[in-house]
Amino acid sequence: MKFGEQIKERRQELDLTQAEVAEKLFVTRQAVSNWEHNKTYPDLNMLVRISNVYQISRDSLLREDQKLKDYLEQGRAMNSFSVSYGFIWVMFGLSYFLDDSTKGGSIA
């Protein structure tokens, strides 16, 4: 069963509306609707919160939806890239600052 079908079914079992779930998760009702219709996926942090609200394990949420797994893996790769990219810019900035200060220039 796909992620969206699973959370919709579980929400109905818990007798909750999309608006009630949205309030518990601090998102919009439209976000919940988009998840249920497999239009978008939550990030990993939200997936943890969803599993708590729906009282369902993260493993069972991920088990049958390969697209969700791929989406989360892509997010992890992007986070690693962002951290690496930021580190490179910090190092570049430090090297520029240190190089400039060793040339005898004054720091105002």
Stockholm file with secondary structure:
# STOCKHOLM 1.0

chainA/1-108         MKFGEQIKERRQELDLTQAEVAEKLFVTRQAVSNWEHNKTYPDLNMLVRISNVYQISRDSLLREDQKLKDYLEQGRAMNSFSVSYGFIWVMFGLSYFLDDSTKGGSIA
#=GR chainA/1-108 SS CCHHHHHHHHHHHTTCCHHHHHHHHTSCHHHHHHHHTTSSCCCHHHHHHHHHHHTCCHHHHHHTCHHHHHHHHHHHHHHHHHHHHHHHHHHHHHHHHHHHHTTTCCCC
#=GC SS_cons         CCHHHHHHHHHHHTTCCHHHHHHHHTSCHHHHHHHHTTSSCCCHHHHHHHHHHHTCCHHHHHHTCHHHHHHHHHHHHHHHHHHHHHHHHHHHHHHHHHHHHTTTCCCC
//
